[in-house]
Amino acid sequence: MSRIARIPVTVDKGVDVQVAANEITVKGPLGILKQPKAENVNVSVANGEVSFVAGDESREARAMSGTMRALVAG
């Protein structure tokens, strides 16, 4: 797994994160961010944190889990 993806993203108060089948939407006081979700990355929202986990053991899945985290946390 990507070392970056191991760290969950903490969601601040006033920010809403929704995960759909093919898109992650983050709504906050400064606007809306929509990011396409990679098919080989599992995204979960729980206890005010967003976690990214590779869907399989492929190199691409591990790399994309860290990339997705970096783009959403940005």
Buried (B, 14 or more C-beta within 10 A) or exposed (E): BBEBBEBBBEBEEEBEBEBEEEEBBBBBEEEEBEBEBBEBBBBEBEEEEBBBBBBEEEEEBBBBBBBBBBBBBE
